[in-house]
Amino acid sequence: MNEQQIRIDLAAAFRLIAHMDMHEAVANHLSATISDDGKTFLMNRRWMHFADVTASNLQVLNSDDDSIMHTREAPDPSAWAIHGQVHGAVPEAKVILHAHPSYATALATLKDPTIYPIDNNTCRFYKRIAYDLDFGGIAVNEQEGERIANTFKGMRAVMMGNHGVSVIGDTVAEAFDQLYYLEKACKTMVLAYSTGQPLSILSPELAEQTAQSWQEFAGAADKHFDYLKSWLDQTDPTYRQ
């Protein structure tokens, strides 16, 4: 995929996450690599609201070059700490979406933030999400970013205790779908807990079987994202600019 298409898709993700109220003020960040080694990436500029992001105003950064952090163009330090470290250390992280959606963040604040296999959506993350329970405050240094990057290795989603969530994907569509279903799964968990009744947790065998079944629907992520982009094209196509 060429850089311009990646720019358009990433800008669409920003607009959609804002529309779905999965963003937080002018914080949170999304990024996508544009180099073969994965170290050169696009990301939103410092404190720009997701609803204002366009394909052309995404910033180009390189995880091996922190010189920009000493200029007026410096991105948010927490964004650099997380995305710079993950892109530099996790080659499979072509796209990284870090957000604080309501239900995922609520679950992340629990003593036990585990997503238990209780339905199709929660099974999607059965043994397929890492749990980082060593929150060290707002990530503004390389050490915190490095720790988060290490947590990611081997996983495509991380529940960040007392913080939020991050997901990775090969494409923007894939990562967006991962974030979408992660928030759905967390919503199911929070609502189930709110009843005060015991969870009906599936057996490990059925949970794994259901998790594997999600592989048969991999192409649905592209269809889902294509539809959402078509909706954006009808309501506010300025994301493409």
JOPE-V231288 format. One record per run of one state. SS is the DSSP state (2 for helix, 1 for strand, 0 for the rest). FROM is the first residue (numbers start at 1). LEN is the number of residues. If there is no record, write none. Layout:
# JOPE-V231288
ss:SS from:FROM len:LEN
ss:SS from:FROM len:LEN
This chain:
# JOPE-V231288
ss:0 from:1 len:2
ss:2 from:3 len:17
ss:0 from:20 len:4
ss:1 from:24 len:1
ss:0 from:25 len:2
ss:1 from:27 len:1
ss:0 from:28 len:1
ss:1 from:29 len:5
ss:0 from:34 len:6
ss:1 from:40 len:4
ss:0 from:44 len:6
ss:2 from:50 len:3
ss:0 from:53 len:6
ss:1 from:59 len:4
ss:0 from:63 len:2
ss:1 from:65 len:1
ss:0 from:66 len:1
ss:2 from:67 len:4
ss:0 from:71 len:6
ss:2 from:77 len:13
ss:0 from:90 len:5
ss:1 from:95 len:5
ss:0 from:100 len:2
ss:2 from:102 len:7
ss:0 from:109 len:11
ss:2 from:120 len:4
ss:0 from:124 len:6
ss:1 from:130 len:3
ss:0 from:133 len:9
ss:2 from:142 len:11
ss:0 from:153 len:4
ss:1 from:157 len:4
ss:0 from:161 len:3
ss:1 from:164 len:6
ss:0 from:170 len:2
ss:2 from:172 len:23
ss:0 from:195 len:9
ss:2 from:204 len:14
ss:0 from:218 len:2
ss:2 from:220 len:16
ss:0 from:236 len:1
ss:2 from:237 len:4
ss:0 from:241 len:1
